[in-house]
């Protein structure tokens, strides 16, 4: 093999490794805490066990929490209540109702949320049977929680606190 080609091959390999390493470091994929020169966004964080405590949260990590219903809420059947969450997911998702005692799926509240959506007005009268079957069933009084699943971004399923639905 010609030494000229070997030298160029090694040079190209080194350049590729440096570029990939810079991208991985910048994105924080290897557990790097903060990008140098950025300010802390977790000042006063309530959980010191967090891997990001006292550091900037990587921009690729999206944290979403359901803010309504809140624990202890009582929603009346047939009224419209807003299901709200802290931020847009930038991907679609769906919302469903879970029985708090059995942990079983009761039905689907909406088969799709928009990428920029942060609330859904739900008439607590009906649920769809599944994400793909729009046939409806009636909501019955009980103790529940709401969960949301997302179609991308490696976002985890999120759930509300337990609340009740009453007549």
DRENTORKOL-3810 file (N, C-alpha, C; in nm, 4 decimals):
REM DRENTORKOL-3810
@n.u->0.0846; n.v->-0.1181; n.w->0.0000; ca.u->0.0000; ca.v->0.0000; ca.w->0.0000; c.u->0.0886; c.v->0.1236; c.w->0.0000
@n.u->0.0483; n.v->0.2227; n.w->-0.0703; ca.u->0.1231; ca.v->0.3459; ca.w->-0.0837; c.u->0.1121; c.v->0.4271; c.w->0.0447
@n.u->0.2243; n.v->0.4775; n.w->0.0969; ca.u->0.2240; ca.v->0.5568; ca.w->0.2202; c.u->0.1419; c.v->0.6842; c.w->0.2072
@n.u->0.1325; n.v->0.7389; n.w->0.0856; ca.u->0.0539; ca.v->0.8606; ca.w->0.0631; c.u->-0.0933; c.v->0.8365; c.w->0.0970
@n.u->-0.1482; n.v->0.7230; n.w->0.0522; ca.u->-0.2878; ca.v->0.6914; ca.w->0.0792; c.u->-0.3105; c.v->0.6599; c.w->0.2267
@n.u->-0.2146; n.v->0.5950; n.w->0.2900; ca.u->-0.2234; ca.v->0.5641; ca.w->0.4324; c.u->-0.2249; c.v->0.6926; c.w->0.5147
@n.u->-0.1405; n.v->0.7883; n.w->0.4796; ca.u->-0.1352; ca.v->0.9165; ca.w->0.5502; c.u->-0.2683; c.v->0.9909; c.w->0.5364
@n.u->-0.3236; n.v->0.9969; n.w->0.4153; ca.u->-0.4525; ca.v->1.0632; ca.w->0.3950; c.u->-0.5639; c.v->0.9910; c.w->0.4709
@n.u->-0.5621; n.v->0.8600; n.w->0.4728; ca.u->-0.6640; ca.v->0.7833; ca.w->0.5455; c.u->-0.6608; c.v->0.8120; c.w->0.6940
@n.u->-0.5405; n.v->0.8189; n.w->0.7501; ca.u->-0.5272; ca.v->0.8494; ca.w->0.8937; c.u->-0.5734; c.v->0.9916; c.w->0.9211
@n.u->-0.5384; n.v->1.0852; n.w->0.8344; ca.u->-0.5800; ca.v->1.2240; ca.w->0.8514; c.u->-0.7322; c.v->1.2367; c.w->0.8487
@n.u->-0.7977; n.v->1.1720; n.w->0.7543; ca.u->-0.9441; ca.v->1.1758; ca.w->0.7456; c.u->-1.0059; c.v->1.1138; c.w->0.8710
@n.u->-0.9521; n.v->1.0026; n.w->0.9188; ca.u->-1.0030; ca.v->0.9373; ca.w->1.0397; c.u->-0.9920; c.v->1.0290; c.w->1.1606
@n.u->-0.8790; n.v->1.0979; n.w->1.1762; ca.u->-0.8599; ca.v->1.1899; ca.w->1.2886; c.u->-0.9600; c.v->1.3037; c.w->1.2809
@n.u->-0.9825; n.v->1.3604; n.w->1.1634; ca.u->-1.0777; ca.v->1.4710; ca.w->1.1478; c.u->-1.2185; c.v->1.4242; c.w->1.1846
@n.u->-1.2584; n.v->1.3070; n.w->1.1379; ca.u->-1.3919; ca.v->1.2541; ca.w->1.1697; c.u->-1.4064; c.v->1.2334; c.w->1.3200
@n.u->-1.3076; n.v->1.1761; n.w->1.3858; ca.u->-1.3131; ca.v->1.1524; ca.w->1.5308; c.u->-1.3247; c.v->1.2852; c.w->1.6061
@n.u->-1.2508; n.v->1.3855; n.w->1.5651; ca.u->-1.2566; ca.v->1.5162; ca.w->1.6316; c.u->-1.3943; c.v->1.5787; c.w->1.6140
@n.u->-1.4506; n.v->1.5733; n.w->1.4945; ca.u->-1.5828; ca.v->1.6321; ca.w->1.4702; c.u->-1.6897; c.v->1.5598; c.w->1.5510
@n.u->-1.6896; n.v->1.4275; n.w->1.5472; ca.u->-1.7881; ca.v->1.3499; ca.w->1.6236; c.u->-1.7717; c.v->1.3762; c.w->1.7732
@n.u->-1.6496; n.v->1.3811; n.w->1.8212; ca.u->-1.6269; ca.v->1.4094; ca.w->1.9632; c.u->-1.6792; c.v->1.5460; c.w->2.0035
@n.u->-1.6601; n.v->1.6459; n.w->1.9181; ca.u->-1.7095; ca.v->1.7803; ca.w->1.9486; c.u->-1.8620; c.v->1.7836; c.w->1.9526
@n.u->-1.9264; n.v->1.7141; n.w->1.8590; ca.u->-2.0728; ca.v->1.7094; ca.w->1.8569; c.u->-2.1252; c.v->1.6398; c.w->1.9819
@n.u->-2.0654; n.v->1.5273; n.w->2.0181; ca.u->-2.1089; ca.v->1.4523; ca.w->2.1367; c.u->-2.0885; c.v->1.5361; c.w->2.2625
@n.u->-1.9749; n.v->1.6011; n.w->2.2742; ca.u->-1.9479; ca.v->1.6841; ca.w->2.3920; c.u->-2.0467; c.v->1.7997; c.w->2.3998
@n.u->-2.0702; n.v->1.8681; n.w->2.2887; ca.u->-2.1600; ca.v->1.9848; ca.w->2.2867; c.u->-2.3021; c.v->1.9457; c.w->2.3227
@n.u->-2.3463; n.v->1.8290; n.w->2.2757; ca.u->-2.4824; ca.v->1.7847; ca.w->2.3030; c.u->-2.4969; c.v->1.7257; c.w->2.4423
@n.u->-2.3866; n.v->1.6979; n.w->2.5098; ca.u->-2.3942; ca.v->1.6424; ca.w->2.6450; c.u->-2.4330; c.v->1.4968; c.w->2.6478
@n.u->-2.4119; n.v->1.4239; n.w->2.5378; ca.u->-2.4541; ca.v->1.2844; ca.w->2.5301; c.u->-2.3731; c.v->1.1916; c.w->2.6182
@n.u->-2.2584; n.v->1.2329; n.w->2.6623; ca.u->-2.1762; ca.v->1.1441; ca.w->2.7447; c.u->-2.1801; c.v->1.1835; c.w->2.8913
@n.u->-2.2852; n.v->1.2560; n.w->2.9309; ca.u->-2.3014; ca.v->1.2912; ca.w->3.0710; c.u->-2.2301; c.v->1.4186; c.w->3.1095
@n.u->-2.1805; n.v->1.4954; n.w->3.0130; ca.u->-2.1190; ca.v->1.6236; ca.w->3.0456; c.u->-2.2251; c.v->1.7106; c.w->3.1113
@n.u->-2.1856; n.v->1.7810; n.w->3.2155; ca.u->-2.2857; ca.v->1.8560; ca.w->3.2898; c.u->-2.3306; c.v->1.9806; c.w->3.2157
@n.u->-2.2506; n.v->2.0826; n.w->3.2119; ca.u->-2.2954; ca.v->2.2062; ca.w->3.1506; c.u->-2.2024; c.v->2.2457; c.w->3.0374
@n.u->-2.2544; n.v->2.3200; n.w->2.9455; ca.u->-2.1723; ca.v->2.3759; ca.w->2.8403; c.u->-2.0955; c.v->2.4915; c.w->2.9021
@n.u->-1.9639; n.v->2.4965; n.w->2.8867; ca.u->-1.8867; ca.v->2.6031; ca.w->2.9491; c.u->-1.9407; c.v->2.7400; c.w->2.9115
@n.u->-1.9447; n.v->2.8287; n.w->3.0116; ca.u->-1.9887; ca.v->2.9650; ca.w->2.9873; c.u->-2.1377; c.v->2.9861; c.w->3.0020
@n.u->-2.2141; n.v->2.8803; n.w->3.0360; ca.u->-2.3573; ca.v->2.8997; ca.w->3.0536; c.u->-2.3881; c.v->2.9102; c.w->3.2014
@n.u->-2.4946; n.v->2.9801; n.w->3.2322; ca.u->-2.5343; ca.v->2.9999; ca.w->3.3711; c.u->-2.6169; c.v->2.8814; c.w->3.4194
@n.u->-2.6186; n.v->2.8608; n.w->3.5495; ca.u->-2.6979; ca.v->2.7547; ca.w->3.6087; c.u->-2.8455; c.v->2.7871; c.w->3.5956
@n.u->-2.9264; n.v->2.6849; n.w->3.5566; ca.u->-3.0705; ca.v->2.7054; ca.w->3.5470; c.u->-3.1436; c.v->2.6293; c.w->3.6563
@n.u->-3.0695; n.v->2.5696; n.w->3.7487; ca.u->-3.1314; ca.v->2.4876; ca.w->3.8513; c.u->-3.1110; c.v->2.5470; c.w->3.9901
@n.u->-3.0883; n.v->2.6754; n.w->3.9984; ca.u->-3.0661; ca.v->2.7367; ca.w->4.1290; c.u->-3.1870; c.v->2.7117; c.w->4.2174
@n.u->-3.1636; n.v->2.6661; n.w->4.3374; ca.u->-3.2721; ca.v->2.6404; ca.w->4.4313; c.u->-3.3493; c.v->2.5143; c.w->4.3991
@n.u->-3.2923; n.v->2.4231; n.w->4.3244; ca.u->-3.3619; ca.v->2.3004; ca.w->4.2898; c.u->-3.3965; c.v->2.2230; c.w->4.4161
@n.u->-3.5134; n.v->2.1602; n.w->4.4157; ca.u->-3.5596; ca.v->2.0915; ca.w->4.5354; c.u->-3.5003; c.v->1.9527; c.w->4.5493
@n.u->-3.4385; n.v->1.8989; n.w->4.4444; ca.u->-3.3864; ca.v->1.7634; ca.w->4.4502; c.u->-3.2351; c.v->1.7632; c.w->4.4318
@n.u->-3.1581; n.v->1.7607; n.w->4.5411; ca.u->-3.0138; ca.v->1.7614; ca.w->4.5263; c.u->-2.9605; c.v->1.6345; c.w->4.4609
@n.u->-3.0401; n.v->1.5282; n.w->4.4540; ca.u->-2.9955; ca.v->1.4043; ca.w->4.3928; c.u->-3.0003; c.v->1.4109; c.w->4.2406
@n.u->-3.0579; n.v->1.5165; n.w->4.1853; ca.u->-3.0674; ca.v->1.5303; ca.w->4.0411; c.u->-2.9287; c.v->1.5355; c.w->3.9800
@n.u->-2.9070; n.v->1.4645; n.w->3.8677; ca.u->-2.7748; ca.v->1.4697; ca.w->3.8042; c.u->-2.7432; c.v->1.6079; c.w->3.7485
@n.u->-2.8426; n.v->1.6943; n.w->3.7373; ca.u->-2.8211; ca.v->1.8284; ca.w->3.6846; c.u->-2.8249; c.v->1.9344; c.w->3.7936
@n.u->-2.8258; n.v->1.8953; n.w->3.9212; ca.u->-2.8323; ca.v->1.9919; ca.w->4.0303; c.u->-2.7139; c.v->2.0864; c.w->4.0224
@n.u->-2.7440; n.v->2.2155; n.w->4.0189; ca.u->-2.6398; ca.v->2.3164; ca.w->4.0173; c.u->-2.5747; c.v->2.3367; c.w->3.8821
@n.u->-2.6272; n.v->2.2730; n.w->3.7782; ca.u->-2.5712; ca.v->2.2894; ca.w->3.6444; c.u->-2.6827; c.v->2.3244; c.w->3.5474
@n.u->-2.6454; n.v->2.3650; n.w->3.4306; ca.u->-2.7442; ca.v->2.3927; ca.w->3.3266; c.u->-2.7978; c.v->2.2605; c.w->3.2735
@n.u->-2.9275; n.v->2.2533; n.w->3.2522; ca.u->-2.9879; ca.v->2.1343; ca.w->3.1952; c.u->-2.9575; c.v->2.1319; c.w->3.0464
@n.u->-2.9117; n.v->2.0182; n.w->2.9924; ca.u->-2.8845; ca.v->2.0121; ca.w->2.8489; c.u->-3.0091; c.v->2.0488; c.w->2.7690
@n.u->-2.9903; n.v->2.1240; n.w->2.6621; ca.u->-3.1034; ca.v->2.1714; ca.w->2.5837; c.u->-3.1816; c.v->2.0569; c.w->2.5218
@n.u->-3.1205; n.v->1.9408; n.w->2.5004; ca.u->-3.1900; ca.v->1.8295; ca.w->2.4383; c.u->-3.2899; c.v->1.7647; c.w->2.5337
@n.u->-3.2760; n.v->1.7862; n.w->2.6640; ca.u->-3.3653; ca.v->1.7243; ca.w->2.7606; c.u->-3.4880; c.v->1.8111; c.w->2.7798
@n.u->-3.6054; n.v->1.7533; n.w->2.7531; ca.u->-3.7309; ca.v->1.8237; ca.w->2.7718; c.u->-3.8015; c.v->1.7597; c.w->2.8902
@n.u->-3.8393; n.v->1.8404; n.w->2.9878; ca.u->-3.9129; ca.v->1.7904; ca.w->3.1032; c.u->-4.0530; c.v->1.8483; c.w->3.0965
@n.u->-4.1515; n.v->1.7611; n.w->3.0945; ca.u->-4.2915; ca.v->1.8030; ca.w->3.0872; c.u->-4.3652; c.v->1.7402; c.w->3.2041
@n.u->-4.4507; n.v->1.8194; n.w->3.2681; ca.u->-4.5324; ca.v->1.7697; ca.w->3.3788; c.u->-4.6771; c.v->1.8122; c.w->3.3571
@n.u->-4.7699; n.v->1.7269; n.w->3.3956; ca.u->-4.9116; ca.v->1.7620; ca.w->3.3908; c.u->-4.9404; c.v->1.8523; c.w->3.5097
@n.u->-5.0020; n.v->1.9674; n.w->3.4837; ca.u->-5.0312; ca.v->2.0639; ca.w->3.5899; c.u->-5.1786; c.v->2.0664; c.w->3.6285
@n.u->-5.2652; n.v->2.0084; n.w->3.5490; ca.u->-5.4070; ca.v->1.9942; ca.w->3.5841; c.u->-5.4579; c.v->1.8691; c.w->3.5141
@n.u->-5.5272; n.v->1.7844; n.w->3.5880; ca.u->-5.5819; ca.v->1.8053; ca.w->3.7217; c.u->-5.4739; c.v->1.7968; c.w->3.8303
@n.u->-5.5068; n.v->1.8561; n.w->3.9436; ca.u->-5.4180; ca.v->1.8488; ca.w->4.0589; c.u->-5.4746; c.v->1.7459; c.w->4.1572
@n.u->-5.3904; n.v->1.7026; n.w->4.2479; ca.u->-5.4313; ca.v->1.6017; ca.w->4.3465; c.u->-5.5555; c.v->1.6495; c.w->4.4215
@n.u->-5.6542; n.v->1.5621; n.w->4.4302; ca.u->-5.7746; ca.v->1.5936; ca.w->4.5054; c.u->-5.8831; c.v->1.6636; c.w->4.4260
@n.u->-5.8564; n.v->1.7032; n.w->4.3027; ca.u->-5.9611; ca.v->1.7650; ca.w->4.2211; c.u->-6.0797; c.v->1.6712; c.w->4.2083
@n.u->-6.1995; n.v->1.7295; n.w->4.1971; ca.u->-6.3212; ca.v->1.6540; ca.w->4.1690; c.u->-6.3839; c.v->1.7163; c.w->4.0444
@n.u->-6.3777; n.v->1.6436; n.w->3.9333; ca.u->-6.4348; ca.v->1.6923; ca.w->3.8083; c.u->-6.5708; c.v->1.6275; c.w->3.7889
@n.u->-6.6685; n.v->1.7104; n.w->3.7553; ca.u->-6.8061; ca.v->1.6637; ca.w->3.7374; c.u->-6.8257; c.v->1.6102; c.w->3.5957
@n.u->-6.8914; n.v->1.4945; n.w->3.5857; ca.u->-6.9209; ca.v->1.4345; ca.w->3.4554; c.u->-7.0045; c.v->1.5324; c.w->3.3731
@n.u->-6.9684; n.v->1.5488; n.w->3.2478; ca.u->-7.0430; ca.v->1.6359; ca.w->3.1572; c.u->-6.9974; c.v->1.7805; c.w->3.1568
@n.u->-6.8920; n.v->1.8115; n.w->3.2323; ca.u->-6.8386; ca.v->1.9473; ca.w->3.2291; c.u->-6.7059; c.v->1.9454; c.w->3.1539
@n.u->-6.6671; n.v->2.0621; n.w->3.1047; ca.u->-6.5394; ca.v->2.0718; ca.w->3.0348; c.u->-6.4329; c.v->2.1173; c.w->3.1329
@n.u->-6.3271; n.v->2.0393; n.w->3.1408; ca.u->-6.2139; ca.v->2.0701; ca.w->3.2290; c.u->-6.0873; c.v->2.0723; c.w->3.1455
@n.u->-5.9968; n.v->2.1622; n.w->3.1775; ca.u->-5.8717; ca.v->2.1727; ca.w->3.1029; c.u->-5.7653; c.v->2.0817; c.w->3.1620
@n.u->-5.7130; n.v->1.9936; n.w->3.0775; ca.u->-5.5941; ca.v->1.9163; ca.w->3.1111; c.u->-5.4782; c.v->2.0027; c.w->3.0630
@n.u->-5.3854; n.v->2.0360; n.w->3.1525; ca.u->-5.2750; ca.v->2.1244; ca.w->3.1149; c.u->-5.1411; c.v->2.0605; c.w->3.1481
@n.u->-5.0393; n.v->2.0995; n.w->3.0714; ca.u->-4.9037; ca.v->2.0524; ca.w->3.0974; c.u->-4.8070; c.v->2.1686; c.w->3.0773
@n.u->-4.6877; n.v->2.1538; n.w->3.1305; ca.u->-4.5956; ca.v->2.2664; ca.w->3.1467; c.u->-4.5365; c.v->2.3222; c.w->3.0195
@n.u->-4.5218; n.v->2.2427; n.w->2.9154; ca.u->-4.4606; ca.v->2.2950; ca.w->2.7931; c.u->-4.4938; c.v->2.2084; c.w->2.6736
@n.u->-4.4749; n.v->2.2651; n.w->2.5551; ca.u->-4.4960; ca.v->2.1904; ca.w->2.4314; c.u->-4.3906; c.v->2.0811; c.w->2.4193
@n.u->-4.4316; n.v->1.9684; n.w->2.3647; ca.u->-4.3411; ca.v->1.8539; ca.w->2.3501; c.u->-4.2651; c.v->1.8569; c.w->2.2175
@n.u->-4.3102; n.v->1.9382; n.w->2.1245; ca.u->-4.2534; ca.v->1.9445; ca.w->1.9894; c.u->-4.2730; c.v->1.8160; c.w->1.9106
@n.u->-4.3569; n.v->1.7290; n.w->1.9605; ca.u->-4.4001; ca.v->1.6074; ca.w->1.8908; c.u->-4.5460; c.v->1.5847; c.w->1.9274
@n.u->-4.6146; n.v->1.5006; n.w->1.8517; ca.u->-4.7526; ca.v->1.4689; ca.w->1.8855; c.u->-4.7575; c.v->1.3715; c.w->2.0030
@n.u->-4.8737; n.v->1.3599; n.w->2.0607; ca.u->-4.8926; ca.v->1.2664; ca.w->2.1707; c.u->-5.0390; c.v->1.2307; c.w->2.1807
@n.u->-5.0744; n.v->1.1569; n.w->2.2843; ca.u->-5.2152; ca.v->1.1315; ca.w->2.3115; c.u->-5.2366; c.v->1.1245; c.w->2.4616
@n.u->-5.3628; n.v->1.1473; n.w->2.5020; ca.u->-5.3985; ca.v->1.1547; ca.w->2.6443; c.u->-5.5000; c.v->1.0450; c.w->2.6741
@n.u->-5.4788; n.v->0.9760; n.w->2.7856; ca.u->-5.5709; ca.v->0.8694; ca.w->2.8217; c.u->-5.5973; c.v->0.8681; c.w->2.9725
@n.u->-5.7073; n.v->0.8017; n.w->3.0092; ca.u->-5.7526; ca.v->0.7956; ca.w->3.1482; c.u->-5.7234; c.v->0.6571; c.w->3.2050
@n.u->-5.6664; n.v->0.6553; n.w->3.3258; ca.u->-5.6312; ca.v->0.5304; ca.w->3.3948; c.u->-5.7080; c.v->0.5219; c.w->3.5267
@n.u->-5.7621; n.v->0.4042; n.w->3.5553; ca.u->-5.8269; ca.v->0.3806; ca.w->3.6837; c.u->-5.7181; c.v->0.3762; c.w->3.7916
@n.u->-5.7295; n.v->0.4612; n.w->3.8929; ca.u->-5.6244; ca.v->0.4729; ca.w->3.9952; c.u->-5.6113; c.v->0.3464; c.w->4.0806
@n.u->-5.7207; n.v->0.2713; n.w->4.0978; ca.u->-5.7122; ca.v->0.1518; ca.w->4.1813; c.u->-5.6593; c.v->0.0305; c.w->4.1057
@n.u->-5.7084; n.v->0.0086; n.w->3.9845; ca.u->-5.6689; ca.v->-0.1110; ca.w->3.9090; c.u->-5.5489; c.v->-0.0869; c.w->3.8171
@n.u->-5.5188; n.v->0.0400; n.w->3.7908; ca.u->-5.4120; ca.v->0.0802; ca.w->3.6969; c.u->-5.4430; c.v->0.0390; c.w->3.5531
@n.u->-5.5689; n.v->0.0094; n.w->3.5239; ca.u->-5.6102; ca.v->-0.0300; ca.w->3.3898; c.u->-5.6521; c.v->0.0919; c.w->3.3080
@n.u->-5.6326; n.v->0.0815; n.w->3.1766; ca.u->-5.6773; ca.v->0.1849; ca.w->3.0849; c.u->-5.8293; c.v->0.1897; c.w->3.0866
@n.u->-5.8830; n.v->0.3102; n.w->3.1064; ca.u->-6.0280; ca.v->0.3280; ca.w->3.1024; c.u->-6.0694; c.v->0.3670; c.w->2.9611
@n.u->-5.9946; n.v->0.4567; n.w->2.8994; ca.u->-6.0229; ca.v->0.5001; ca.w->2.7631; c.u->-5.9312; c.v->0.6138; c.w->2.7228
@n.u->-5.9442; n.v->0.6532; n.w->2.5979; ca.u->-5.8606; ca.v->0.7593; ca.w->2.5426; c.u->-5.9372; c.v->0.8908; c.w->2.5441
@n.u->-5.8749; n.v->0.9922; n.w->2.6030; ca.u->-5.9352; ca.v->1.1251; ca.w->2.6103; c.u->-5.9228; c.v->1.1941; c.w->2.4751
@n.u->-5.8050; n.v->1.1930; n.w->2.4170; ca.u->-5.7847; ca.v->1.2426; ca.w->2.2801; c.u->-5.6755; c.v->1.1594; c.w->2.2141
@n.u->-5.6983; n.v->1.1170; n.w->2.0897; ca.u->-5.6013; ca.v->1.0319; ca.w->2.0225; c.u->-5.4784; c.v->1.1063; c.w->1.9714
@n.u->-5.4832; n.v->1.2399; n.w->1.9711; ca.u->-5.3647; ca.v->1.3127; ca.w->1.9254; c.u->-5.3642; c.v->1.4550; c.w->1.9785
@n.u->-5.2482; n.v->1.4933; n.w->2.0317; ca.u->-5.2235; ca.v->1.6325; ca.w->2.0685; c.u->-5.1234; c.v->1.6886; c.w->1.9682
@n.u->-5.1282; n.v->1.8190; n.w->1.9487; ca.u->-5.0365; ca.v->1.8830; ca.w->1.8549; c.u->-4.8997; c.v->1.9051; c.w->1.9160
@n.u->-4.7978; n.v->1.9220; n.w->1.8328; ca.u->-4.6610; ca.v->1.9404; ca.w->1.8818; c.u->-4.6436; c.v->2.0639; c.w->1.9717
@n.u->-4.7228; n.v->2.1687; n.w->1.9495; ca.u->-4.7093; ca.v->2.2914; ca.w->2.0285; c.u->-4.8188; c.v->2.3058; c.w->2.1347
@n.u->-4.9013; n.v->2.2063; n.w->2.1490; ca.u->-5.0143; ca.v->2.2109; ca.w->2.2416; c.u->-4.9687; c.v->2.1989; c.w->2.3862
@n.u->-5.0344; n.v->2.2738; n.w->2.4773; ca.u->-5.0035; ca.v->2.2655; ca.w->2.6208; c.u->-5.1292; c.v->2.2485; c.w->2.7063
@n.u->-5.2438; n.v->2.2301; n.w->2.6431; ca.u->-5.3662; ca.v->2.2020; ca.w->2.7183; c.u->-5.4647; c.v->2.1308; c.w->2.6264
@n.u->-5.5618; n.v->2.0650; n.w->2.6902; ca.u->-5.6693; ca.v->2.0025; ca.w->2.6143; c.u->-5.7982; c.v->2.0192; c.w->2.6932
@n.u->-5.9025; n.v->2.0804; n.w->2.6341; ca.u->-6.0310; ca.v->2.0939; ca.w->2.7033; c.u->-6.1112; c.v->1.9639; c.w->2.6881
@n.u->-6.1305; n.v->1.8937; n.w->2.7989; ca.u->-6.1961; ca.v->1.7631; ca.w->2.7946; c.u->-6.3354; c.v->1.7692; c.w->2.8542
@n.u->-6.4341; n.v->1.7251; n.w->2.7756; ca.u->-6.5704; ca.v->1.7060; ca.w->2.8261; c.u->-6.5710; c.v->1.5692; c.w->2.8917
@n.u->-6.5829; n.v->1.5672; n.w->3.0227; ca.u->-6.5683; ca.v->1.4428; ca.w->3.0987; c.u->-6.6834; c.v->1.3445; c.w->3.0796
@n.u->-6.7663; n.v->1.3675; n.w->2.9805; ca.u->-6.8801; ca.v->1.2781; ca.w->2.9548; c.u->-6.8373; c.v->1.1502; c.w->2.8819
@n.u->-6.7420; n.v->1.1599; n.w->2.7872; ca.u->-6.7093; ca.v->1.0459; ca.w->2.7013; c.u->-6.5591; c.v->1.0222; c.w->2.6894
@n.u->-6.5254; n.v->0.8983; n.w->2.6521; ca.u->-6.3894; ca.v->0.8562; ca.w->2.6200; c.u->-6.3939; c.v->0.7725; c.w->2.4923
@n.u->-6.2890; n.v->0.7757; n.w->2.4134; ca.u->-6.2777; ca.v->0.6838; ca.w->2.3001; c.u->-6.2314; c.v->0.5483; c.w->2.3540
@n.u->-6.2662; n.v->0.4419; n.w->2.2834; ca.u->-6.2279; ca.v->0.3072; ca.w->2.3288; c.u->-6.0780; c.v->0.2842; c.w->2.3197
@n.u->-6.0143; n.v->0.3408; n.w->2.2169; ca.u->-5.8703; ca.v->0.3270; ca.w->2.2021; c.u->-5.8186; c.v->0.4423; c.w->2.1170
@n.u->-5.6885; n.v->0.4457; n.w->2.0960; ca.u->-5.6292; ca.v->0.5517; ca.w->2.0154; c.u->-5.6720; c.v->0.5403; c.w->1.8693
@n.u->-5.7037; n.v->0.4197; n.w->1.8243; ca.u->-5.7431; ca.v->0.3989; ca.w->1.6853; c.u->-5.8918; c.v->0.3720; c.w->1.6676
@n.u->-5.9666; n.v->0.3516; n.w->1.7757; ca.u->-6.1111; ca.v->0.3271; ca.w->1.7671; c.u->-6.1844; c.v->0.4443; c.w->1.8308
@n.u->-6.2457; n.v->0.5313; n.w->1.7488; ca.u->-6.3123; ca.v->0.6490; ca.w->1.8033; c.u->-6.4484; c.v->0.6211; c.w->1.8682
@n.u->-6.4935; n.v->0.4946; n.w->1.8673; ca.u->-6.6195; ca.v->0.4620; ca.w->1.9348; c.u->-6.6104; c.v->0.5107; c.w->2.0785
@n.u->-6.7214; n.v->0.5642; n.w->2.1284; ca.u->-6.7169; ca.v->0.6255; ca.w->2.2612; c.u->-6.7871; c.v->0.5414; c.w->2.3663
@n.u->-6.7402; n.v->0.5609; n.w->2.4889; ca.u->-6.8080; ca.v->0.5028; ca.w->2.6040; c.u->-6.8226; c.v->0.6115; c.w->2.7086
@n.u->-6.9185; n.v->0.5947; n.w->2.7969; ca.u->-6.9441; ca.v->0.6944; ca.w->2.9014; c.u->-6.8419; c.v->0.6833; c.w->3.0135
@n.u->-6.8112; n.v->0.7967; n.w->3.0710; ca.u->-6.7256; ca.v->0.8020; ca.w->3.1890; c.u->-6.8145; c.v->0.7755; c.w->3.3105
@n.u->-6.7633; n.v->0.6953; n.w->3.4035; ca.u->-6.8375; ca.v->0.6683; ca.w->3.5270; c.u->-6.7618; c.v->0.7312; c.w->3.6438
@n.u->-6.8333; n.v->0.7650; n.w->3.7516; ca.u->-6.7643; ca.v->0.8219; ca.w->3.8680; c.u->-6.6566; c.v->0.7268; c.w->3.9180
@n.u->-6.5464; n.v->0.7843; n.w->3.9664; ca.u->-6.4385; ca.v->0.7024; ca.w->4.0189; c.u->-6.3136; c.v->0.7836; c.w->4.0458
@n.u->-6.2083; n.v->0.7122; n.w->4.0823; ca.u->-6.0788; ca.v->0.7732; ca.w->4.1117; c.u->-5.9851; c.v->0.7387; c.w->3.9966
@n.u->-5.9217; n.v->0.8415; n.w->3.9409; ca.u->-5.8432; ca.v->0.8235; ca.w->3.8188; c.u->-5.7148; c.v->0.9041; c.w->3.8225
@n.u->-5.6321; n.v->0.8806; n.w->3.7216; ca.u->-5.5252; ca.v->0.9731; ca.w->3.6858; c.u->-5.5166; c.v->0.9761; c.w->3.5345
@n.u->-5.4611; n.v->1.0846; n.w->3.4833; ca.u->-5.4473; ca.v->1.1048; ca.w->3.3397; c.u->-5.3021; c.v->1.0819; c.w->3.3027
@n.u->-5.2807; n.v->1.0134; n.w->3.1904; ca.u->-5.1450; ca.v->0.9930; ca.w->3.1397; c.u->-5.1353; c.v->1.0453; c.w->2.9974
@n.u->-5.0135; n.v->1.0859; n.w->2.9612; ca.u->-4.9841; ca.v->1.1308; ca.w->2.8244; c.u->-4.8644; c.v->1.0532; c.w->2.7735
@n.u->-4.8748; n.v->1.0067; n.w->2.6496; ca.u->-4.7628; ca.v->0.9408; ca.w->2.5827; c.u->-4.7287; c.v->1.0236; c.w->2.4594
@n.u->-4.6005; n.v->1.0265; n.w->2.4234; ca.u->-4.5535; ca.v->1.1085; ca.w->2.3128; c.u->-4.4968; c.v->1.0212; c.w->2.2024
@n.u->-4.4998; n.v->1.0749; n.w->2.0806; ca.u->-4.4590; ca.v->0.9959; ca.w->1.9641; c.u->-4.3120; c.v->1.0121; c.w->1.9270
@n.u->-4.2351; n.v->1.0802; n.w->2.0082; ca.u->-4.0949; ca.v->1.0970; ca.w->1.9739; c.u->-4.0190; c.v->1.1691; c.w->2.0820
@n.u->-3.8969; n.v->1.2109; n.w->2.0496; ca.u->-3.8082; ca.v->1.2828; ca.w->2.1415; c.u->-3.7694; c.v->1.2005; c.w->2.2633
@n.u->-3.7978; n.v->1.0724; n.w->2.2629; ca.u->-3.7647; ca.v->0.9840; ca.w->2.3763; c.u->-3.8248; c.v->1.0365; c.w->2.5065
@n.u->-3.9407; n.v->1.0998; n.w->2.4968; ca.u->-4.0061; ca.v->1.1522; ca.w->2.6163; c.u->-4.0770; c.v->1.0396; c.w->2.6904
@n.u->-4.0675; n.v->1.0393; n.w->2.8226; ca.u->-4.1366; ca.v->0.9352; ca.w->2.8993; c.u->-4.2865; c.v->0.9642; c.w->2.9077
@n.u->-4.3635; n.v->0.8612; n.w->2.9375; ca.u->-4.5051; ca.v->0.8798; ca.w->2.9663; c.u->-4.5137; c.v->0.9615; c.w->3.0948
@n.u->-4.6028; n.v->1.0601; n.w->3.0964; ca.u->-4.6214; ca.v->1.1419; ca.w->3.2163; c.u->-4.7622; c.v->1.1210; c.w->3.2692
@n.u->-4.7807; n.v->1.1405; n.w->3.3991; ca.u->-4.9114; ca.v->1.1184; ca.w->3.4614; c.u->-4.9440; c.v->1.2283; c.w->3.5599
@n.u->-5.0740; n.v->1.2514; n.w->3.5736; ca.u->-5.1236; ca.v->1.3506; ca.w->3.6696; c.u->-5.1318; c.v->1.2860; c.w->3.8078
@n.u->-5.1520; n.v->1.3679; n.w->3.9096; ca.u->-5.1860; ca.v->1.3115; ca.w->4.0404; c.u->-5.3269; c.v->1.2490; c.w->4.0321
@n.u->-5.3615; n.v->1.1746; n.w->4.1350; ca.u->-5.4935; ca.v->1.1114; ca.w->4.1425; c.u->-5.5996; c.v->1.2180; c.w->4.1681
@n.u->-5.7116; n.v->1.2061; n.w->4.0969; ca.u->-5.8248; ca.v->1.2957; ca.w->4.1149; c.u->-5.9519; c.v->1.2128; c.w->4.1005
@n.u->-6.0672; n.v->1.2721; n.w->4.1245; ca.u->-6.1923; ca.v->1.1983; ca.w->4.1138; c.u->-6.2823; c.v->1.2610; c.w->4.0083
@n.u->-6.3668; n.v->1.1769; n.w->3.9515; ca.u->-6.4722; ca.v->1.2209; ca.w->3.8619; c.u->-6.6022; c.v->1.1840; c.w->3.9322
@n.u->-6.6913; n.v->1.2821; n.w->3.9447; ca.u->-6.8151; ca.v->1.2644; ca.w->4.0198; c.u->-6.9353; c.v->1.2942; c.w->3.9326
@n.u->-7.0550; n.v->1.2433; n.w->3.9766; ca.u->-7.1807; ca.v->1.2732; ca.w->3.9054; c.u->-7.2161; c.v->1.4193; c.w->3.9166
END
